[in-house]
């Protein structure tokens, strides 16, 4: 078996880094609006635009005296909105955008430059700023005069309603080119409070029932002071006579035996004081809930609080049921129907269960198992289930050295017959779209869009796979399919690559994925999981939301709509740590968030588990079924060995703290090829965490990601410098060394040195 797994870690911003560097060198004058100055500064500003958004790359050059810190300012002129920035602390107030240096790039000698950038959204045109300031001095201009502050009323929301007698929360944000001296809050035009320090807020009490308005006014610290006032925001107190209620989401769920799921509860409207919600469970005693009470306040009433619903492992073969009742004084109750998905005994042939991994044994690939067992110590993992990669048309039939699809399924029947009454799950990677892995070289495939690739994908690849999997003799197997690694995420971040743009413009990726889902979902014992990249690729909000939208629009266009997908998989063939035990995204170091570190670079997730769980929640909000489950590939993300930190760093520098605390020991999170120091991760297991169907080994440990040098082959696989250990990197990995192991074969071939390293560094350690 030869496979092509690779993963790359980057986001929208890197797509325009080359343009930014050209602009800084004076080579992209047609793309950059550059403000020249003879005294203080020069700024080059370039953008890469797409429908509804853009990435801006900025090069700031100091032409004046040496700087120890800097603040860059400019204004949007067409309603653009800053979303996410890097290499600076970015903020927006009204049309004004500000970028303040980080600790590592504040010092700029005369003639020195620094590069930064951000992602933004636009509603139409995206004209470039016409002027820039550094530390208040216009590049090529004069010191600006005092500007009024900006202010925004963030609470109450327009049209919101509050119970009679309830406190109405007033809140505002404000900023200034100097500082904000105070923020005043007004209700119905009357001043009700003045706040002199952020966060600016006040709880207005004793308001009469009826319609009201709120607004805020901010003042700066100048003399005379300048001020700005928000528009009036309408809200209602005591509006309507309806009884407030408890809201549950979802109102029904299935919990696999031996696993847990969550239900969220909130209130329908703001209370006048604290509200205690009592939760009771009736029905099957193997189903339990925690906690038993929830407390809602005037501040958190509209934020869902999760209750964990667990189904204990029992010996019966019955799908138990229970009801969760949520009650509170003065509120309409809510109820949730719970079903235990029993895993005792094999299901009837063709039955489609909620989680194909629950209560099942995993298929052991004899091809991989023999190679693993032949390595010193390899017998410890040789009987673990791994994915079978169908990476080209010829892989369906197989060869003298690699089993084909039918041979694997026949062997699965033998293993299923030998394991008693427990079902057996076998995993196949569907991986052969035309223009496959369009932004890479090591794992390019055999089909091209321009050479009838989409039609061949359907008729020569998907159709034969579906025909074999659909044969009646295999109906008792649980066949899990991993759909097209790297495909849809490439349409979010890598449209600067011609093959990716072609995949988008032609619709080949979307149409191909839909075709695969339609064919495979029609087979009742086949389960479909779409690849969803990993936290180091989609973890920034400018990639996270658009990716969820693309998945939703793609899947909703299938014959069965959202029902055609059982779940999603993250970290396939990648090295992202499952958990970072020594810090979270909320950790701060000497007043700085870990998000400001060079390692995280403002990512919203520090590890794969938190990303997968959050992404699942967003996908459900986009329309996917609440029963979808996530898979995480843990085959090579253990990061054990002597380099694994055993405790958080004590450093007060955020970069040092993160680098000394992280268990992911890659040189850069953008490194993906045959990583030095990696280890086997968590062994496959079903229902390991909330929202997770399983930890799986989809990338078979010991199979190369790509060759360390160019090796001619007839499989369409090129040479990617990220697999070369002597490579010094590129803009995609911050110009860091690749961290790849030497002497690697082409992707999918056995790489003994890698397998032995993975064994040595396994975490949890092997017995």
N, C-alpha and C positions, 0 to 999 in steps of 0.2 A: 504493500500500500504506500502510495506517495501522496503527501498532503502539502497544502500551501498556507498554513496558518501564519498570520503575522498581525500585529496590532501596532498602531502608531498613535502617539499622544500629542495632540495639538488642538488648537481651536481656531476660530475664524480669523483671528488677528494674524496668524502666521501666513495666511494666504497673500498678504500684501507686504511682507517684510522685504522682499526683493525690491519692490517699487520704492519703499521707504529708503533703502540704502542707496538706490540710484539717485533719488531726490537729494539726499544729503551730499552726494558727490557732484551735483549739478548736472545729472544725466537725464532727469525726468522733468525738465522745465515745463513741458506741456501738461503735466499732471499736477504740478504743485503751485499753490498760491503762496509765494515766498515774500515775507516782509524783510527788506534789507535795512541794516542800520550800520552807521559808522562808529557809534559810540558804545552801545550796550549789547545788542543781540541780533541774531538772525534766526528765522524760523522757516523750516520747510514743512509743508502740510500736504499730504496726499491722501486720497480716499480710494477704496474699492467699493463700488455701490452695487446693491441688488434691490429687488423689489421690497420696499419697506424698511431697508436698513443699509448700513455701511460699516466698514472698518476704516478708521483714520490712523495714519502713521505720521508721527511728528518727530522732527529732528531739531533740537534746540542747540544753537551754537553761541557760546559766550564770546563777544567781541570787546568786552570792557575789562575792568579789573577782575582779578580772581574772585569767585563766589564761593561762599561756604554753604549757602542754601539758596534756593530759588523757588519762586511761585510764578507759574505761567498762566496768563489769562487771555481769553478771547470770547467772542460772542457769536452765537448762532443767529442766523437772519431769516430762517424759513421754518421755524417751529421744530427743529430737530431736538432729540432727547438723548442725553448721555445714558448709556446702559451699564457698561462695564469697562474699566480701564486697567492698565498695567504699567509698571515701572514708575508710578507716581500715585499719590493720593488724590483721586479725582472727585469733583463735586460739581453740581449744577444748581444755580439759583436763578429762576426765570430763564432768560436767554444767556446769562453769563456762565461760562465754564471756567473752572479753576483746577490746575494740576500743581500739587506741591511735591517737592522731591522726597524720596525715601532716604533712609540713613546711608545707603551705599552709593547714591548718585547725586548727593547734594553739592559736593565740591566740584567746581568747574574752573579750571585754570583758563587764562586768557587763550582764546583760540580753541578750547576744548568743546566737544559736542556730547550730547546724550540723546538717546532714542527712547521714545515712549509712544503710547497709542491707546486707543479705546474703540469699543464697538458702540454704535448708536442706531437709533431708529429715525425714520423720516416718513413723512406722509405724502411727499411729492418730490419736488426738486431738492437738491442737496448742495447749495452753493457753499464754497469754502469761505472761512472767515477772512475778512479783509484787513484786520489789524490784530497784533498780538502785543501783550505787555509782559515784562519780566520784572518782578519785584516792584510793580506799579509804574515802571518806566516803559513807554511805548517804544517798540523796536523801530527806530528811525524817527521818533517823535518826541514829545515833551511829556513831563510829568502830568498825569491826568488830575482833574479836580475831584473834589469829594463827590461820591455817588450815593444816592439814597439806598437804604437797605432793601432787601427783598424779603417777603414774608408769604407763607402759605398756611392756611387753616386746614389741619389734617383731621380734626374732629370737632363737631359731629359731621357725619357724612350727609350730603345733600339728600333731603327727603326722609331721613331716619326718624324713627318713632321711639318714644320712651314712655314707660308707665307713669301715671300720675304719682307724684311724690318722689320719683327716682332722680338721682343725681345725673346731670347731663355733663359728660366729659368734654371739656374744651382743650384743644391742643393745637400748637402751631410750631412750624420751623421757621427760622430766620437767619440771615447771614448778611455780611456787609464787607466793603473793602477795607474798613477799619474794624470796628467791633459793634455789636448790638448792645445798647444800654438797657433797653426794656422792651417788653411786648405787652400791649394792653388787650384785654378781651372785652367785647361788647355783646350784650344780648338785647335785641330790639332797640339798638342805638344807645343803650345805657352802659356806661363803664361798670363792669362787675369785678374786675381784678387786674392787677399789674404784676407781672413776673419779670424779675431782673436776671435770671440765669436759666440756661438751657438744662433739661428740656422744658420748654415753655408750656405750662398746663394749668388747669384750674377745674374744679368740679362745681358746677352751678346748681344750687339746690333751691327748693321752694318756688319753682316756676309754676305758674298757673297752667291748667289744662288749656290746650289750644295751639295755635300756630305761632312760631317764633322764628327769629333769625339770629345768626351769630356771625361775628366778624372779628378780625384781629388787626392791630396796628403795631408796626415795629419802628423803633427809633434808633438812630446811630449815635455814636459818642462824640460827634463833631459839635462845634459851637459856631453858628447856631445849628441845632440838630436837624437832620432831615428825617422824614418818616414816610412810610408806605402802608397803605391799608388794603386788606383783601376785600373781595366782593362779599356781599351778604349771603350766607348759606341758610336755607330754610330747614326747619325741623319741627316736629310735633311732640307735644307732651299730652299724654292721656288720650291720644287719637284712637277712635274706635272703641268698641265694647267687647271685642273678642278676648277670650281667655288665653293667656300665654300658655305655651306648650313646650314640652320636651321634644327635641328633634333627634332621631337616630339615623345613622347612615353607616352601613346599609341596614335595611329592615329584615333581611334574611341572609344567612350565610351557611356555607358548608365547611366544617372543620375536619381535616383528616385525623383519623385515630392516631394518637401519640403526638399530635401537633397542636398549634394554637393559631388563632386569627384575632384581629382587633375590630371593635365597633366604636365609632365615634358618637358622642352625645354632646349637644349644646342646647341653649334656650332659644326660643323664637323671637324674644324681644328683651330689652334691657330691664332688669329687676330694680326695685327700689333699695334692696339690700342683699345680703348673702342668701343664696338659695341652695339647700342641700337636696341632692337627688339620690334617692335610695334605689339600689339595684337588687333584684331577687331573681333566682333561677328556679324554675319548676320543670319537672320532667326527668330525663335520663340523668342519673347521679354521676355518671362518668364525665359529664360535661360540667365544668366549673367556670366561675368568673372571678376576676380581681381587677380593681378593688370593688368593694360593696357599696361605697358612697362616693359621690363627687360633689365638690363645692364650687358654685359659680358666683361671681361677684359682678359689680357694676362695670368692671373693667374687662373681664374675660368671658362674659356670657355668650358671646358670639363665636368663641374659639372652641372647636371640638376637643373634648377630652376623651382619650382612648381607654377602653376597657378590654382586657385580654380575655378571650374565650378559649378554653383549653378542653381537649378531648383526651381523656386518659386511655392508655392502651388496655384493652380488655380481651377476654377470650371468646366472647360471643360473635356471631356473624350477622348482627343486626345493625342497621343504620339508625342509631338512637336519635331521639329528638328532644328538644327542650325549648323553653320560652324564657327570654329575659324581659322582665318588666321594670321600667324606669318610672318612678313616681316622685312627686314633690308637691308640697302644700301649695294650693292655688294654681296648679299647672295641669294641663291635660297630659296624661301619661303617654308613654311610648312603649312599644314592644318590638322585640326582635326574635324571629324564628330561627333556631339553630338546628342543623342536622349534622350528626356525626357520620363521616364517611368511613365506614368500617373497612378494615384491610385484612380481615381474617378469611382465608380461603380464596382461591382464584376466582375472579369474576367470570361470568359466562363469556364465551367467545364473542368478540366484537364489542363488548361493553366499553364505553368511554368514561373513565373515572376522572375525578377532579385533579388528582396528582398521580401521574404514572409511576412516580418513584416511591410512593408510600407503600410500605408492606411488600416491596418487590426486591428480588435479587437483580444485580447488574450483570450484563453480558460481558464475558471475558474474551477479548479478541485474541485468538490463538497466534496470529502473526506477531502482534506486539508482545504478547506474553512470553513467547519463546526468546525474543531478543532481550527482554528485561531479565528473564531468569538466567540467561547466559552471562550476565554481568556480575561481578563480585557483590554479594549482598542483594542482588536484584530479586531474589526469590521472595523477599519480604513484601514486595508490591506486585509481583507478577500476576497475581489473581485478582487485581483490582480492575473494575470496569472502566474502559476508556472509549472515546469516540472513534467511529469509523468514518474516514473522510472520503467522500465521493467527489474528488476534485477535478475530474475530467470524464469524458464519455467512456473512455476505455476502462475506467475503474468500475463501471457497472458490471462488466463481464469478468473482470479480473485477469490474472495472468498466471504463469507458472510459479511466480514468486510472491504473488499477492492475491488473497481471496477476493472474489467479487461479491456483489450484493446478495445474490441468491445463495452463495456458499456461506456467507455470514448468517443469513436467516436460517438456513438449514442447521448450521451449528448451534444457533440459538435454540432451536427446537430440541436438540439433543440435551443442551444444558438445562432447559426448562423441564424436560422429562425427568432429569436426575435430581432436581431440587425439591421434590415433594409437591405440596399444594400451593407453594408461594409462586406468584406470577414472576415473569422475567422481563426486564426492560432493556432494550438494545437501542443504542444511540447512533444516528447517522448525521453527518454534516453535509448539507446540500450546498455546494460551493462551486458554481461554474457559470455564473452570469457572464454575458458578453461584456468586454472591457472590465473584467473582474479586478477588484482591488485597484481601482483606476489611478490612485495616487502613489502606488508602490512599484517596485521592480522585482523584488524577491519572490513574490507570489502572484505575478500576472498569470493569466490563464490562456486557454487555447482558442477561445471564441472572441470575435471582434464584432462590434455593432455594424461597422461599415461592410462586413463580409457576411451578411445574412445571419449574424450571430444570434439574434433574438429568436428567429424561427428555429434555428438548430437547437438552441437551448430548450425550446418547448418540445420539439418532435423527437430529437435524438437523445435528450438527457432526461427531462422531467417525465415525459410520457412513459418511457421504459421503466423508470424507477417506480412510478405509481402503479404500473401494471404488475410488477413483481411484488411490491408490498401489499397489493390488494388481493393476492391469491388466497383462497380460503384456508389453505393449510397453515397460514401464518396468523390467522385471526385471533389466536389465543395469546400472541405476544403483544407486549406494549412497545410500540415503535416510536421513539422520540426523535424528532427531526430538528436540527439546528439550521435555520434558514439564512443563507448567504451572509457570511461573515463580512463585515466592513462595508457592505454595499450602501444601504440607505444613509448611514452617518456621513459617508463621503459626499453626499449631495447637500449636506449642511455646511461643511467646512472647507471643502477642497475644490471649489468650482473654478479656481485659477488654473487647475490642471486640465488640459484640453480633453483628455479621455473622460474625466469626470463631468465636464461641461457637456460633452457629447451624450453621456449617459442621462443627464438631466434633460437636455433639449429633446432627445429622441423619446424619452419616457421609458427607456429599455429597462432600467432598474426597477421602477415601480411596476411596470407591466409584467416583468419577469417574476417578481416576488408575488404578485397577485396570482399569476398562473400557477406557481408552485403551491400556494396556499389552497387554491381551488381544487387542485388535483389531490393533494395530500389530505386535506381536511375531509374530503368525501369518503375516506377510508376510516371507519369508526375506531379502529385500534391504533391509529397513527396520531401522534401529538405534535403540535407545531410550536416552536419557540423561535422568535425573530431575534437576530443579533442586535444589541443595543449598545455597542461599543463599551466604554468604561469611564470611570469618573475623571480620569486625566484627559479625556477627549471631549465629553459632553457635560462636564461638571460646572462649567461657567453658564450663567443664566442665558446668555445670548446663544448658546448652543442647545441647552437643556430644553427650553420651551419649544423652539423650532423643530427639534428632533421629535419631540412628542407629537407635535402637530403633523409632521410628515408621516410618522407611523400611523396616526389615526386616519389621515386622509387616504393612505395607501390601503390599509386593511378594510376601511369602510366601503371601499370600492370592489371588494370581493363578492362572490355570489352569496356567501353566508354572513357578510359583514363582520362585525366584531366577534361573532361566534367562531370564526375560522382560526382564531389564535388562542392557544392555551397559555401562552406566557412569553417571556423575553429572557435572554441570557446576556450577562455582562462579563467582561474580562476574558473573553475567549482567546486563548493562546497568548494572553498578556501576563504581566508580572505584578500588577497593582495589589498591594497588601489588602487582605480581607479586612483586617482591623488594625488601626494604629492605637495601641493600648496606652500610650503615654501622653497623648494630647487629643483634643477634639477641635472642631471648627470654631468653638467658642473660647478656646484657650487664648489668653493674652500674656505677653511677656513684656514687662516694663512699660505697660500701657499700650503696646502694639498687638494687634491681632495676628495670629499665626498666618492668616490669609495674606498678610503683607510680606511674608517670607518669599525668597526667590524660589524655593521648592514648590510652594502652593500657588504663588503668583495670582492671588485673589480667587482661586477656585473656591467653590462653596462646599466641597467635600474633601475629607482627608483620607478616606479609604473606600473600598469597594462596597462593603455591606451597607453603609449609610447611604451611598449613592443609589444602589439597587432598590432599597426600600423606598426612598424618596421618589425615584423615577416611577416605580409602580404606582404610587399614590397619584402622581400627575397623570399617568396613562389612564387610570380609572376615571379621573376627572374629565378626560378627553373623550370618554365614551366606552372604553374597554370594560369588560365584565369585571365585577368585583372579585370574582374567583380566580382571576389570572394569577399565576405564580411566577416568581423569578428563579432563574438558575444563575449560579456564579461558578465560573471555571477556576478551581483552586489547584490545578495540577502543578503550577510552578510559582506560586506566590507565598510560599512559607517563610522565606528569608530567615532561616535559622543560622546555626554556626556561631563562631566566636564574635562576628561583627554585629550580632543582634543586640541592641541595647536592652538592659534589664530594668532600667528605671528612667524617668524623665531627666533631661539635662538640668543643671542648676544655673546655666548661663542666663544672663539678663539681656543678651542680644538675640533678637528674634530669629535671625538666620542661623546662628550657632545653636540656639535651643532646638530648632526644628531638625537641623542636620544631625545633631547628637541624639535626638529622641526618636526619630523615625525608624521603624523596622524595615521599611522598603529601602534597600541599600543601593539602588541604582544611582549612577552619577547624576542623571537627570530623569525626570518622569517621562520625558519624550523618548527614552531609549527602549527599544522593543525587541531587538534581535539577539538571541542566544546569550542572555545576560550573565555576566560573571558574578558569582556569589549567590545566585538564586537557589532555592530549595523547594522540595515538594511541599505542597500546602495541605490544608485539611483534607482528610480522606473523604471520598464520596459518602454522603448521608442524606436521607430524606428529611424534609421539614425541619431544618436546623434553626430557623429563626422566623420571626413574623414576616409573612409575605413571601417566604422562600419555599419553592418546591423542593430544591435540593442544592447541595454542593456537588459538583460533577467534575470529572477529569475528561474534558472534551479534547484538549490538546494532549496527545499521548506523550508523556515525559520521555525524553531521549530522541525525539524526532526534531530535526533542525528547523529553525525559522528561515534560514537562508545561508548561502555560501559566503565564506570569508573573502573569496576572490572569485573572479569570473570563471565559471565552469560551463562549457558548452553542453547543452542538453536538448532533447526533443520534446520537452514538456512546456515550453513557452516561458520558462522562469529566468528572469534576468539577474543581474548582479546589482545589489543595493549596497551603497557604501556604509549604510548603518549596520551592516553585518561585518564590516572590516574593522578589526581591533585597532588598526593604526589610524583610523579616520578621526579627524579633529572636530567633526560635527558641522552643523549648519544652523540656520535661523530657527529651524523647527525644534531643535533640542538645545537652544541657547548657546550654540557653538561649543558644546562640550564633547569630550571623547565619547565614542559609541558604547563603550562598556561591553562589547561583544567578545565572546570566546574565540580563540584562533582556530584555524584548520577545520572549519565547519563545512559540511557538504551542502548541496542544494536543499531547499526546503522539502521536508518530509522524509529525507533519508536519515538512517540511523546515525546518531552522533554520540558515540560511546563516552567521550569526555564530559559532555553535558549531562548525560544520565548519571554518571558517577558523582558529579558535583551535586546534582539534585538530591541524590540519596544522602550524601554527607551532610547537607545543609537542611534536611527536612525539618519542618516545624508544623505541627507537633513532631517530635523526634520519633524515629522508627523504634519499635520494641527490640 
